[in-house]
Amino acid sequence: MLKTLLAASTLLAGSAAMAQTAPPAENGQPVAGPVTPATPASPATPATPPSDPLSPAVPDTSSTAATPATPATPATPASPVSASNQTQAGSVIDSEWASYDKNSNDALSKTEFNSWISALQTASGGKKPTSGYLAASFKKADADKSGSVSKAELTAYLGQ
């Protein structure tokens, strides 16, 4: 992603310079000649001062009065994890837990977790996850920082 960002910024920085080149002449060479500078805009005219500088300004009430704006309706906060995602993730975890928990200790080690996440990624049509992605996923899934992921932690992680 960083490479993409750098490439995009390089293209953007170079596009301004490319846009300033003169159009080619009929023989394919750029037209050389003096550049005419842009003409500056005319200065703004100052506002007319009030006739009595000590009197406060009086608003113009001849036009219709402004209507107060209607307050916006507050948005309802989204729940961080929907119940349907939790239920769906829970049923998949219950059915497949034994095949990934190789040592049957009711917790997934980093290796067991990585094999499960890799299988989920490839089964969903995605490419094989990188080691950095797997490490970040394990760190996020291991909510209690115990070094292993429980069923509850995996359900919460996959239900997001």
N, C-alpha and C positions, 0 to 999 in steps of 0.2 A: 504494500500500500504506500510505503514511503517512496519507493521508486516511481510509482505512478504520480504522486504528488510532485516530486522533483521534476519529472518529465513535463508535466502540465505547466508548472511555473516557468520552466525554461522556454516552452513554446509561447506562453503568454508574454514573457519579457521580450522575446525575439519578434513577436508579431507587430509590436509598435514600430520597431526599427524597419521591418520589411514594408510596412504600410507607408513609410515616408519616402520611398524611392520614387524617382521620376518615371513616368510611363516610357516605354521604349519608343524610339523613333521608327520610321519605316524600315531602316536598315538593321533594326534589332539592338542598336546601342541606345543607352539612356540619353535623354535630351540634356545637354549641358547649357547652363545659362544662369543669369541672375535670378534669384528668388525674390519675389516681391513680398514684403512683410504685410501682415494683416493690418487693417486700419483699426485703431482703437475706437471703442464705443464712446459716444458723447457722454459727458458727465451728467449726473442726475441733477435736476433742478431742486433747490432747497424748498422746504415747505414754507408757506407764508406764516409769519409769527402772528399770534393773537394781537388784537388791537390794544388790549390791556394786559400786559405781562403778569400782573399781580393777581388777576382773577383766575380762579380754577377753570379748567376746561369743562364745558357742559356737553354731555353726549347728545347726539342728534336723536330726538325722540319722535321725529316725524315719520320714520319708517315703522313698520310693524315690529312689535317686540319679539325677541327670540324666544322660542319654546325650549324649555329645559329638555335635555336629552334623557331618554329612558334608560335607567340603569341596566347593565347587562345581567343576564341570568347566570349565576355562578355554575361552573361546570361540576359535574359529579366526579369525584376522584375515582380513578380506575383502580381496581384491585390488583395487587402485584402479581398474583397467580390465580387464574380462574379455576373454579371448582371442576369444570369439565376436563381441563388439561390435567389436573391432579388425578382425577379418576382414571383417565385414559392412561397416563403414565404409570399409575399404580398397578393397573391390571397387566400391563406389559412387563413391569418389573417383577410382579408376583409369578408370572408364567415363565420368565426366563432367568430368574435370579440364580437358581441352582446350576445352570450351565455356565455362568460366568464366575460364581463364587467357588473357585476350584478347591480351596482348602476348607470349605463349609464352616467358616467362622462367623457367618452372618455380617460380614463387612468386606468391602472390596478393597484390595490393595491397589496401589497406583497401576501396577501391571494389569490387574484384572479390570480395573476401571477403563484403562486405555484400550484394551481389546474390545470392551463393550461399546465404547463411544465410536471406535473405528468401524465396528460392524454396523452400528446405527447410521453412520455417515454414508458408508458405501451402499447400504440397503435402501437408503432414501434417494439414491442416484447422485450423491455428491462424490467429490474426489476424496482420496485418503487424507485424513487430517495430518497436519504437521506436528512435530514434537512440541513446538511452542504452543500450538492450539490445545493439544492434549494436556500440557502442563498447566495452562491457564484454566482449562475446564476443571481439572482435578482440584486446583486451589479454590475455585469458586464453589464446587460441589461439596468439598470437605468443610462444611460450615463450622464445625466445632474444632477444627484444626487438630484432629486426632491422628492424622496420617492415614486414615482409611475412610471409606464412604459407606455409610449405613443405608438400609432400604429407605428410611425416612428422608435422609439427605439426598439420595438419588431421585426419589419421587419429587421432592421440592425442586431440585435442579432441572429435571426433565420436564416438569410441569410448568415451567416459566414460559 
